[in-house]
Protein backbone atom coordinates (compact mmCIF):
# COMPACT_ATOMS: atom_id res chain seq x y z
CA UNK A 1 0.00 0.00 0.00
CA UNK A 2 2.87 2.38 0.78
CA UNK A 3 4.24 1.87 -2.72
CA UNK A 4 0.86 2.62 -4.26
CA UNK A 5 0.61 5.85 -2.27
CA UNK A 6 4.18 6.80 -3.26
CA UNK A 7 3.44 6.30 -6.97
CA UNK A 8 0.23 8.32 -6.73
CA UNK A 9 -2.02 5.36 -7.44
CA UNK A 10 -3.78 5.87 -4.09
CA UNK A 11 -4.49 9.06 -2.18
CA UNK A 12 -3.06 9.39 1.29
CA UNK A 13 -5.93 11.16 3.02
CA UNK A 14 -6.61 10.59 6.71
CA UNK A 15 -10.04 9.25 7.57
CA UNK A 16 -12.42 11.54 9.42
CA UNK A 17 -12.81 10.17 12.94
CA UNK A 18 -15.88 12.33 13.60
CA UNK A 19 -14.20 14.32 16.36
CA UNK A 20 -13.96 18.07 16.47
CA UNK A 21 -10.35 19.09 15.67
CA UNK A 22 -10.51 21.91 18.22
CA UNK A 23 -11.61 19.50 20.94
CA UNK A 24 -8.77 17.12 20.06
CA UNK A 25 -6.26 19.97 20.31
CA UNK A 26 -7.60 21.02 23.71
CA UNK A 27 -7.43 17.42 24.93
CA UNK A 28 -3.75 17.24 24.02
CA UNK A 29 -3.06 20.46 25.90
CA UNK A 30 -5.02 19.27 28.93
CA UNK A 31 -3.19 15.96 29.08
CA UNK A 32 0.19 17.65 28.92
CA UNK A 33 -0.81 20.16 31.60
CA UNK A 34 -2.08 17.37 33.86
CA UNK A 35 1.15 15.39 33.46
CA UNK A 36 3.27 18.48 34.14
CA UNK A 37 1.41 19.21 37.37
CA UNK A 38 1.91 15.69 38.80
CA UNK A 39 4.87 14.34 40.66
CA UNK A 40 6.89 11.60 38.95
CA UNK A 41 5.72 9.18 41.66
CA UNK A 42 2.04 9.92 40.93
CA UNK A 43 2.59 9.50 37.16
CA UNK A 44 4.29 6.15 37.79
CA UNK A 45 1.42 5.06 40.04
CA UNK A 46 -1.13 5.89 37.33
CA UNK A 47 0.96 4.17 34.66
CA UNK A 48 1.28 0.99 36.74
CA UNK A 49 -2.45 0.94 37.39
CA UNK A 50 -3.19 1.39 33.67
CA UNK A 51 -0.76 -1.38 32.70
CA UNK A 52 -2.29 -3.74 35.24
CA UNK A 53 -5.75 -3.02 33.91
CA UNK A 54 -4.59 -3.35 30.31
CA UNK A 55 -2.90 -6.72 30.86
CA UNK A 56 -5.49 -8.08 33.28
CA UNK A 57 -3.31 -8.10 36.39
CA UNK A 58 -4.61 -6.68 39.63
Beta strands, then each sheet from edge to edge (+ up, - down):
end
